[in-house]
Amino acid sequence: MGSRADKAVDNHKHFYTCSASVLAAFADQINIDEANAKEISKPFAGGRMGKCGAVLSAEYVLKEFYKDDADAKIEEFEDKFKAADKGSVICMDLRGKVPGSCRACVTDAARILEEMLG
């Protein structure tokens, strides 16, 4: 994994939510600080918006980073995430069915996002 993906996993190990773990690791890529990243990511956590919080944070970064080209990038991200032994981006589909559920989702979301951002 790259340094940002490692940072996201480390964040999760230090009790950040799944969504905060990912968004905080990439905050500087979209010109926000870590405190704002944690605040922005709050509604994404715990499947409250349906999708996995790690996925929603990665998609937020893609929207901010790619602006007008974000829809295609988000579709590409979701395809890659599903292909990484997840099969879904929906939190309830992933919880308890994916070994190491939340940490595995943070790991894959951050790894894929880092690859996509180059």
Backbone torsions as a table, in degrees:
resi	resn	phi	psi	omega
1	MET	NA	158.5	177.3
2	GLY	-86.0	178.0	-174.6
3	SER	-67.1	-35.0	178.7
4	ARG	-71.1	-40.1	177.5
5	ALA	-64.6	-41.4	176.3
6	ASP	-61.1	-40.6	178.7
7	LYS	-63.2	-41.2	179.2
8	ALA	-62.3	-44.3	178.6
9	VAL	-64.3	-42.6	177.8
10	ASP	-61.7	-41.0	176.7
11	ASN	-57.8	-45.6	-178.7
12	HIS	-64.7	-38.2	176.6
13	LYS	-62.8	-25.9	179.7
14	HIS	-99.0	28.5	169.3
15	PHE	71.2	23.0	167.7
16	TYR	-73.2	152.7	172.7
17	THR	-66.7	166.2	178.5
18	CYS	-57.1	-44.7	-177.2
19	SER	-69.0	-42.3	178.9
20	ALA	-66.6	-34.9	179.6
21	SER	-57.3	-46.3	-177.9
22	VAL	-75.0	-50.7	-174.9
23	LEU	-63.6	-39.3	179.6
24	ALA	-64.9	-35.0	-179.7
25	ALA	-68.4	-23.0	-177.6
26	PHE	-114.7	8.9	-173.6
27	ALA	-54.3	-44.8	-177.4
28	ASP	-65.8	-23.1	178.1
29	GLN	-66.1	-24.3	-178.8
30	ILE	-120.2	21.5	172.8
31	ASN	60.1	43.3	169.7
32	ILE	-126.6	161.8	177.4
33	ASP	-95.4	171.1	-174.8
34	GLU	-62.7	-37.5	179.3
35	ALA	-62.5	-43.2	177.4
36	ASN	-66.9	-36.8	178.2
37	ALA	-60.8	-43.8	179.0
38	LYS	-62.7	-41.1	-179.4
39	GLU	-67.9	-47.0	180.0
40	ILE	-60.2	-37.4	-174.2
41	SER	-79.5	-11.3	-176.0
42	LYS	-52.5	-48.5	-178.2
43	PRO	-67.8	-15.6	-178.1
44	PHE	-81.9	-20.2	-169.9
45	ALA	-71.0	149.7	170.6
46	GLY	67.3	20.1	177.3
47	GLY	75.2	13.2	-177.5
48	ARG	-62.3	-22.6	179.2
49	MET	-107.7	14.9	178.1
50	GLY	94.3	-60.8	179.6
51	LYS	-73.8	159.9	173.6
52	CYS	-56.8	135.9	-179.3
53	GLY	-62.0	-36.2	177.8
54	ALA	-64.6	-39.1	177.9
55	VAL	-65.5	-46.7	-179.2
56	LEU	-61.3	-39.1	177.7
57	SER	-66.8	-41.3	176.9
58	ALA	-61.9	-41.3	179.2
59	GLU	-66.7	-34.7	175.9
60	TYR	-61.7	-44.9	178.4
61	VAL	-61.3	-45.8	179.7
62	LEU	-60.2	-41.1	178.7
63	LYS	-61.5	-44.8	-178.0
64	GLU	-72.9	-35.5	-176.1
65	PHE	-76.2	-44.9	-173.5
66	TYR	-99.0	-10.4	178.4
67	LYS	48.2	-105.2	-173.6
68	ASP	-68.7	-23.0	180.0
69	ASP	-97.0	11.2	-172.4
70	ALA	-65.5	-37.7	-176.0
71	ASP	-58.0	-45.1	179.1
72	ALA	-66.1	-38.7	179.3
73	LYS	-66.6	-40.0	178.9
74	ILE	-65.3	-41.5	177.2
75	GLU	-62.0	-43.7	177.9
76	GLU	-62.2	-43.9	178.8
77	PHE	-59.2	-48.7	-178.5
78	GLU	-61.7	-40.1	177.2
79	ASP	-61.2	-43.6	179.8
80	LYS	-67.7	-39.0	179.6
81	PHE	-64.7	-46.0	178.5
82	LYS	-62.0	-37.8	-178.7
83	ALA	-71.1	-16.9	-179.4
84	ALA	-85.5	49.0	178.6
85	ASP	61.6	24.3	179.7
86	LYS	-102.7	-45.6	178.2
87	GLY	77.1	-8.7	-177.1
88	SER	-159.2	163.5	171.3
89	VAL	-115.0	3.2	-178.1
90	ILE	-86.2	126.4	-175.5
91	CYS	-54.1	-49.3	-176.2
92	MET	-66.3	-24.6	174.8
93	ASP	-73.4	-26.8	-174.6
94	LEU	-92.5	-37.6	-176.7
95	ARG	-59.7	124.6	176.5
96	GLY	77.5	-11.3	-179.6
97	LYS	-104.6	-21.7	178.5
98	VAL	-105.3	122.1	179.3
99	PRO	-53.8	130.3	-179.1
100	GLY	67.4	31.6	-169.9
101	SER	-19.2	-78.2	-172.3
102	CYS	-65.2	-45.3	-179.5
103	ARG	-64.0	-39.2	178.8
104	ALA	-64.5	-38.4	179.2
105	CYS	-69.0	-42.7	176.1
106	VAL	-59.3	-46.7	-178.6
107	THR	-58.7	-51.9	-177.0
108	ASP	-70.4	-40.6	179.3
109	ALA	-61.3	-45.6	-179.2
110	ALA	-68.0	-40.7	179.7
111	ARG	-62.5	-46.9	-179.1
112	ILE	-65.4	-43.9	179.4
113	LEU	-61.0	-44.1	179.9
114	GLU	-61.6	-41.7	176.8
115	GLU	-62.1	-42.1	-177.5
116	MET	-69.9	-32.5	180.0
117	LEU	-80.8	-15.8	177.5
118	GLY	75.0	NA	NA
